[in-house]
Amino acid sequence: MLIRMRRLKVSSMHTQEATESINKRYEKRENKRESKALIAAKIENAIEKELLQRLQKGTYKDIYNLQEDAFKKAIDE
């Protein structure tokens, strides 16, 4: 028995590196969160672009009492 245990120890020293298990539930959850965050970011960017286009066209000119020069500077930046 001792000889057998000794052989196992020696042979285990020459094995490959230890592999790390992957938590599939965690990975799946994180992938879903990432995809949802990307979708939300795309929607947010689209809304922002649409609002800027409307402001540049003058759609909301009557709603806001902004100075036109300051407004143009803010848009240019």
Secondary structure by P-SEA (a helix, b strand, c coil): caaaaaaaaaaaaacccbbbbbaaaaaaaaaaaaaaaaaaaaaaaaaaaaaaaaaaaccccccccccaaaaaaaaac
